[in-house]
Amino acid sequence: MIRFKFELATDWPPNAWLAVCESGSVEVVVRHGPRVELADGWFCEATWPGAFEDGDFDRTDIVAGSGGRIRGGKAIFVGSGSTVDRLQIARDGKRVHVSNSLVCLIAALGHELDPFYRNYYRDFRSIVSGLSVFERRVRTLRGDLELRYFDNLVWDGTSLERVEKPLPARDLSSFESYRGFMISTMKDLVANAGDGARRFPYGTIGTLSSGYDSPTVAVIAKAAGNEEVLTFGMARGGLEDSGARIAGHLGLRCITIDRDAWRSRAYPEIPFLAADAYGEEMHFRGAEEHLPGRVLFTGYHGGGVWAKQIVAPSPEMVRADPSGLALTEYRLWTGFLHCPVPFCAARELRRIHAISNAEAMKPWDLGGSYNRPICRRIVEEAGVPRELFGRDKRAAAVVLWDRREAFLTDPSLDDYRDWLGRLSGQFLRSGQVPPLLADRLDALRLVLKRPIDRLPEGIAQRIGRLPGAWRLTANRFPPLFHYLFPWAVDHAVRRYGEAHLDRG
């Protein structure tokens, strides 16, 4: 009979955990941060729509967070019911490690990332293609690690296998039934999060912008008891994106956060880049004082669930982008849970899509490419005027490779350049151009490209078709972008104490 043995790691991020499974042993050793909830036969940093004391997060597909449960003599490791969090695995002979943190796993095993590998971001981004086809491996110099999104993992004492989350029967036959399901589910989830039986109960907070998804989530979360939202007043490109007026109509307290406030923090990029090599949720660092001990409700994946124009609705959770994934390490460090509401019942996308296209939804169908009848009806029926939301698509996300943004903060950039400088000799010996030299060459390329950009579009396109001209005219990631992930992870592993490393 397998059992958990818990070991507190006080110097770990509060919500991080790592389970060590050894073939032939009845004990699964779980090392954990101080906010992880412990019980007889289970542990979690999670909330779900069910009684907290039952610990039945393995029997639902709606989970914000992660944990482990002994069931039927086996250990079940439960990941988030979304693709903005994941579980990580390392296999080493008779020993298997499972963790809710990639950084934790790398630190505990003493692995090192390959500093010459340029495609970490591409690999992480592959999850947008769906649950069946994403890149499961993370390359390190000591062998590959594995990633698992959404599905659970079962350890039977000798092997670790993937198992699908349950798919309960639900009434999603109409707009009314879908809205009712979403509200009742969020009410149950909020009740679980705040349960007095927890050592660390969670409050709630949402996000709100002028788009479609976050106002929809704000209405649903308010019906479940949430009263407070964050809004980032400006979107990328300096566009106004405040949700304050919407919050006023909904009776919500609205906290406005400067989108660039994160830049005043020390090495603010690290936990976000260490999550997915992209880090576009860095603006949440400016809201850090409002996040610990909260369930954060967001609208990530709203476009993939609520848009009317979905060509081939699939249960695979296919997305346009990996937005939200960069929070997966940061939330563990800060001590909050992330609940991207559109993922609830997202495997039943065909039924939700049928609601969007139903005859009854035509009064809320405004046409165009940015069109979400379900969202519009939910928000308008909650009392928000039509003209205040969902007019055009804007985003507060930080895009480091967009040259209109500053790259890293100055201290981070200096540290990153020093790190790259120490590797220059290894790049040369491997026959590669050192990134710092490639960056200087790219800066020269951009100077030469500038006159071409000023030409009429047709002439510029003809020049771009000349042999070899693509090297000058192409829009591409800046050279320094490709190595951000190993640098960030190198920084991040210092969060995990040496006393808890397991290099055996």
C-alpha positions in Angstrom: 0.0 0.0 0.0 1.6 3.2 -1.1 1.6 6.2 1.3 2.9 9.7 1.3 5.7 10.9 3.5 5.8 14.7 3.8 8.9 16.8 4.2 8.6 20.5 4.6 11.1 22.6 2.6 10.8 26.0 4.3 13.0 27.8 1.8 11.1 26.6 -1.3 8.4 28.8 -2.9 5.2 28.4 -0.9 3.1 26.4 -3.4 5.9 24.2 -4.9 6.1 20.4 -4.4 8.1 17.5 -5.6 7.2 13.8 -5.2 10.0 11.2 -5.3 8.7 7.8 -6.3 11.0 4.8 -6.0 10.3 1.4 -7.4 9.8 -1.2 -4.7 9.2 1.4 -2.0 5.8 1.9 -0.4 6.7 5.5 0.5 6.4 8.4 -1.9 8.4 11.3 -0.4 6.7 14.6 -1.0 8.9 17.7 -0.4 6.8 20.8 -0.3 6.6 24.5 0.3 4.9 25.9 3.4 1.5 26.7 1.8 0.8 23.2 0.5 -2.1 21.6 2.3 -1.5 18.2 3.9 -4.1 15.6 4.9 -4.2 11.8 5.5 -3.6 10.3 2.1 -3.5 13.5 0.0 -1.9 16.9 -0.4 -2.7 19.9 -2.6 -2.2 23.5 -3.5 -5.5 23.6 -5.3 -9.2 24.3 -5.3 -12.0 22.5 -7.1 -15.8 22.4 -7.0 -16.3 19.9 -4.2 -15.9 19.6 -0.4 -12.3 20.4 0.6 -12.2 17.8 3.4 -13.0 15.0 0.9 -9.9 15.7 -1.2 -11.6 14.5 -4.4 -9.7 16.7 -6.8 -8.7 13.6 -8.7 -12.4 13.0 -9.5 -13.0 16.2 -11.4 -11.7 17.9 -14.5 -12.0 21.4 -13.0 -9.0 22.0 -10.8 -7.1 25.3 -10.2 -3.7 24.1 -8.9 -2.3 20.7 -8.3 -1.8 17.9 -5.8 -1.5 14.2 -5.1 -4.0 11.6 -3.8 -3.7 8.0 -2.7 -6.6 6.0 -4.3 -6.9 2.3 -4.6 -3.3 1.7 -3.4 -1.9 4.0 -6.0 -0.6 7.6 -6.0 -2.5 9.9 -8.3 -0.8 13.2 -9.2 -3.3 15.8 -10.3 -2.5 18.7 -12.6 -4.5 21.8 -13.4 -7.6 21.5 -15.5 -6.1 23.8 -18.0 -3.0 24.2 -20.2 -1.7 27.3 -18.3 -0.2 24.9 -15.6 1.4 21.5 -15.9 3.2 18.7 -14.2 6.9 17.9 -14.8 8.5 14.4 -14.7 12.1 13.1 -14.5 12.8 9.4 -14.8 16.1 8.0 -13.5 16.3 4.3 -13.3 14.1 3.0 -10.5 13.3 6.6 -9.3 10.7 8.9 -10.8 10.3 12.5 -9.8 7.0 14.5 -10.3 6.7 18.2 -9.6 4.4 21.1 -10.2 7.5 23.2 -10.9 10.0 22.8 -13.7 12.5 25.0 -11.8 12.0 22.9 -8.7 12.7 19.7 -10.6 15.8 21.0 -12.3 17.1 22.4 -9.0 16.4 19.2 -7.1 18.1 16.9 -9.6 21.0 19.3 -10.4 20.2 19.3 -14.1 21.4 22.1 -16.4 19.7 23.3 -19.5 21.4 23.3 -22.9 22.6 26.9 -23.3 23.1 26.4 -27.1 19.6 25.1 -27.8 17.5 27.8 -29.5 14.1 26.3 -29.6 12.9 26.1 -26.0 10.2 28.7 -26.7 9.0 26.8 -29.8 8.8 23.6 -27.8 6.7 25.2 -24.9 4.5 27.0 -27.4 3.6 23.7 -29.1 0.9 23.2 -26.5 -1.3 25.6 -28.5 -1.7 22.7 -31.0 -3.6 20.7 -28.5 -3.2 18.0 -25.8 -2.2 15.2 -28.2 0.6 16.8 -30.2 2.6 19.1 -28.0 6.3 18.7 -27.4 6.6 16.6 -24.2 10.4 16.8 -23.8 12.5 19.5 -22.2 16.1 19.2 -23.2 18.8 19.3 -20.4 22.5 18.3 -20.4 21.6 15.2 -18.3 18.7 13.9 -20.4 15.2 15.0 -21.2 12.5 15.9 -18.7 8.8 15.4 -19.5 5.8 17.7 -19.4 2.2 16.7 -18.9 -0.7 19.2 -19.3 -4.2 18.6 -18.0 -4.1 14.8 -17.6 -3.3 13.1 -14.3 -0.4 10.7 -13.5 -0.7 7.4 -11.6 2.2 5.7 -9.8 1.5 2.1 -9.0 4.8 1.3 -7.2 6.8 0.5 -10.3 5.7 2.8 -13.1 4.2 6.2 -13.8 1.4 6.4 -16.4 -0.9 9.1 -17.8 -4.6 8.9 -17.2 -7.3 11.2 -18.5 -9.2 13.4 -16.2 -12.9 12.4 -15.6 -15.5 13.9 -17.9 -18.7 14.3 -15.9 -22.1 14.5 -17.5 -23.3 18.2 -17.8 -26.2 19.9 -19.3 -24.8 22.3 -21.9 -27.8 22.2 -24.1 -28.6 26.0 -24.0 -27.1 29.3 -23.1 -29.1 29.3 -19.8 -27.8 25.9 -18.8 -24.2 26.7 -19.7 -24.3 30.0 -17.8 -25.9 28.2 -14.9 -23.2 25.5 -14.9 -20.4 28.1 -15.0 -21.8 30.1 -12.1 -22.6 27.1 -9.9 -19.2 25.6 -10.6 -17.4 28.8 -9.6 -19.5 29.1 -6.5 -18.5 25.6 -5.4 -14.8 26.3 -6.3 -14.8 29.6 -4.2 -16.4 27.8 -1.3 -13.7 25.2 -1.4 -10.9 27.8 -1.6 -12.2 29.6 1.5 -13.0 26.5 3.5 -12.2 27.0 7.2 -10.7 23.5 7.3 -7.7 24.8 5.3 -4.6 25.9 7.1 -4.4 28.6 4.4 -7.8 29.6 3.0 -7.8 31.5 -0.3 -9.7 34.7 -1.1 -10.5 35.7 -4.7 -9.6 38.4 -7.2 -10.2 38.8 -10.9 -8.9 40.7 -13.9 -10.9 43.1 -16.1 -10.1 44.8 -19.4 -12.2 46.3 -22.2 -12.3 43.1 -24.2 -14.7 40.2 -24.1 -13.2 37.4 -22.0 -12.3 39.1 -18.7 -15.6 41.0 -18.4 -17.4 37.6 -18.9 -15.3 36.0 -16.2 -15.8 39.1 -13.9 -19.6 38.6 -14.2 -19.4 34.8 -13.5 -16.9 35.3 -10.6 -19.0 38.0 -9.1 -22.0 35.7 -9.0 -19.7 33.3 -7.2 -18.8 35.9 -4.6 -15.8 37.7 -6.0 -15.8 41.5 -5.3 -12.4 42.7 -6.5 -10.6 43.0 -9.9 -7.3 44.1 -11.3 -7.1 46.2 -14.4 -4.0 47.2 -16.4 -5.0 50.6 -17.6 -3.0 50.5 -20.8 -2.6 47.7 -23.4 0.4 47.1 -25.6 1.1 50.0 -27.9 -0.2 52.6 -25.5 -3.9 51.8 -26.2 -6.4 52.5 -23.4 -7.7 49.2 -22.0 -9.1 49.9 -18.5 -11.9 47.9 -17.1 -12.7 50.5 -14.5 -16.0 51.7 -16.1 -17.2 48.1 -16.5 -16.3 47.4 -12.8 -18.5 50.4 -11.9 -21.5 48.9 -13.6 -20.9 45.5 -12.0 -20.3 46.9 -8.5 -16.8 45.6 -8.3 -13.8 47.2 -6.5 -11.3 47.9 -9.2 -7.5 48.2 -8.6 -5.7 49.9 -11.5 -2.1 48.6 -12.1 0.5 50.4 -14.2 1.3 47.9 -17.0 5.0 48.8 -16.7 5.2 48.8 -12.9 7.0 45.4 -13.0 10.1 47.1 -14.4 10.8 48.7 -11.0 11.3 45.2 -9.4 14.6 43.4 -9.0 15.1 40.8 -11.8 11.3 40.8 -12.4 11.5 38.7 -15.6 13.0 35.6 -14.0 9.9 33.5 -12.9 8.0 34.3 -16.1 10.8 33.4 -18.5 11.6 30.3 -16.4 8.1 29.1 -17.1 7.8 29.2 -20.9 10.8 31.0 -22.3 8.5 33.9 -23.4 7.2 35.5 -20.2 4.4 37.6 -21.5 2.6 37.8 -18.2 5.3 39.9 -16.6 2.9 42.8 -16.1 1.4 40.8 -13.2 4.6 41.4 -11.2 3.3 45.0 -10.7 0.2 43.5 -8.9 2.2 41.3 -6.7 0.9 42.7 -3.4 -2.6 41.8 -4.3 -2.0 38.2 -5.3 -0.8 36.1 -2.3 -3.5 33.9 -0.8 -5.9 34.5 -3.7 -7.5 32.6 -6.4 -6.9 34.6 -9.6 -9.7 34.4 -12.1 -8.7 35.1 -15.7 -10.1 34.8 -19.2 -7.2 32.9 -20.8 -8.5 30.6 -23.6 -11.7 32.7 -24.0 -11.1 33.2 -27.7 -10.7 29.4 -28.1 -14.0 28.6 -26.3 -16.3 31.6 -26.8 -15.5 32.9 -30.3 -18.3 32.3 -32.8 -15.9 31.6 -35.7 -14.2 28.3 -34.7 -13.4 26.3 -37.8 -13.1 22.9 -36.3 -14.2 22.7 -32.6 -12.0 20.1 -30.9 -11.8 18.6 -27.4 -8.0 19.0 -27.6 -7.9 22.6 -26.2 -6.4 24.0 -29.3 -5.4 27.6 -28.8 -4.1 30.6 -30.8 -1.3 31.4 -28.3 0.1 30.1 -25.0 -1.0 33.2 -23.0 -1.3 32.5 -19.2 1.4 29.8 -19.2 4.1 32.2 -18.0 2.3 32.5 -14.7 2.9 28.8 -13.8 6.1 29.3 -11.9 5.4 32.9 -10.6 2.1 31.8 -8.9 4.1 29.1 -7.0 6.6 31.7 -5.8 3.9 34.2 -4.9 1.4 31.8 -3.3 -1.7 32.1 -5.4 -3.9 29.8 -7.5 -4.8 30.5 -11.1 -8.2 29.7 -12.4 -8.6 30.5 -16.1 -12.4 30.2 -16.2 -12.9 29.5 -20.0 -11.2 26.1 -19.6 -14.2 24.8 -17.5 -15.8 22.1 -19.7 -13.5 23.2 -22.6 -13.3 19.6 -23.8 -17.0 19.9 -24.7 -16.2 22.7 -27.1 -18.6 21.4 -29.8 -21.5 21.9 -27.5 -20.4 25.3 -26.4 -19.8 26.3 -30.0 -23.3 25.2 -30.9 -24.6 27.6 -28.3 -22.6 30.5 -29.8 -24.2 29.8 -33.2 -27.8 29.1 -31.9 -30.7 31.1 -33.3 -31.4 32.4 -29.8 -28.1 34.1 -29.7 -28.6 36.3 -32.7 -29.4 39.5 -30.8 -25.8 39.3 -29.3 -24.1 38.3 -32.6 -22.5 41.5 -33.9 -20.6 39.9 -36.7 -17.0 40.6 -37.7 -13.9 38.6 -36.7 -14.0 39.7 -33.0 -17.4 38.2 -32.2 -18.4 36.3 -29.0 -22.2 36.1 -28.5 -22.0 34.1 -25.3 -19.7 36.8 -23.7 -21.8 39.7 -25.0 -25.0 38.2 -23.6 -23.5 37.4 -20.2 -22.0 40.8 -19.8 -24.9 42.9 -21.2 -27.5 41.0 -19.2 -25.4 41.8 -16.1 -26.0 45.5 -16.8 -22.9 46.6 -18.8 -23.7 48.9 -21.8 -22.8 47.4 -25.2 -20.4 50.1 -26.2 -18.1 49.6 -23.1 -16.6 46.2 -24.1 -15.7 43.8 -26.9 -15.1 46.5 -29.5 -11.6 45.5 -30.6 -8.9 43.1 -29.5 -6.2 44.6 -27.1 -3.7 43.0 -24.8 -1.6 44.0 -21.9 0.9 41.2 -22.4 4.6 42.0 -22.5 6.3 40.9 -25.7 10.1 41.2 -25.2 11.0 40.5 -28.8 8.8 43.3 -30.0 11.3 46.1 -30.6 8.7 48.7 -29.6 9.1 47.5 -26.1 12.2 47.8 -23.9 13.9 44.4 -23.7 14.9 43.4 -20.2 15.3 45.8 -17.3 18.8 47.3 -17.2 20.1 45.2 -14.2 18.7 42.0 -15.8 20.2 42.9 -19.2 23.6 43.5 -17.6 23.4 40.2 -15.8 22.2 38.4 -19.0 25.0 39.9 -21.0 27.6 38.8 -18.4 26.1 35.3 -18.5 26.3 35.1 -22.3 29.8 36.5 -22.2 31.0 33.7 -20.1 29.7 31.3 -22.7 31.2 33.0 -25.7 34.2 30.6 -25.9 31.9 27.6 -25.9 29.8 29.0 -28.7 33.0 29.6 -30.8 34.3 26.1 -30.1 30.9 24.6 -31.2 31.1 26.6 -34.4 28.3 29.0 -33.5 28.3 32.8 -33.6 28.3 34.0 -29.9 25.0 35.7 -29.1 26.5 39.0 -28.1 28.3 39.2 -31.5 25.1 38.1 -33.3 23.2 40.9 -31.5 25.7 43.5 -32.8 25.4 42.1 -36.3 21.6 42.2 -36.1 21.7 45.9 -34.9 23.7 46.6 -38.1 21.2 44.7 -40.2 18.4 46.8 -38.8 20.2 50.0 -39.7 20.6 48.8 -43.3 17.0 47.6 -43.4 15.6 51.0 -42.3 15.8 52.6 -45.8 14.0 49.6 -47.3 11.2 49.9 -44.8 10.6 53.4 -46.0 10.1 52.4 -49.6 6.6 51.8 -51.1 5.4 48.3 -50.1 5.6 46.9 -53.6 9.2 47.9 -54.1 10.2 46.6 -50.7 8.5 43.3 -51.4 10.5 43.0 -54.7 13.7 43.7 -52.9 12.9 41.1 -50.3 12.5 38.5 -53.1 16.1 39.0 -54.3 18.5 36.1 -53.6 19.7 36.3 -50.1 17.8 39.5 -49.3 15.7 37.7 -46.7 18.8 37.8 -44.4 18.5 41.6 -44.4 14.7 42.2 -44.6 13.1 39.4 -42.5 11.3 40.1 -39.3 12.5 37.7 -36.7 13.3 37.3 -33.0 16.3 39.3 -31.9 19.3 37.0 -31.3 19.3 37.6 -27.5 15.8 36.3 -27.2 16.7 32.6 -27.9 18.8 32.1 -24.7 16.6 33.8 -22.2 15.2 30.6 -20.9 18.4 28.9 -19.7 19.6 32.2 -18.2 16.3 32.6 -16.3 16.2 29.0 -15.0 19.9 29.4 -13.9 18.7 32.4 -11.8 15.5 30.7 -10.6 17.1 27.5 -9.2 18.7 29.7 -6.5 15.2 29.9 -4.9 15.5 26.2 -3.9 17.7 25.4 -0.9 20.8 23.2 -1.3 19.6 21.2 1.7 16.8 19.7 -0.4 18.7 18.8 -3.5 18.6 15.2 -4.5 21.4 14.5 -6.9 21.5 10.7 -6.4 
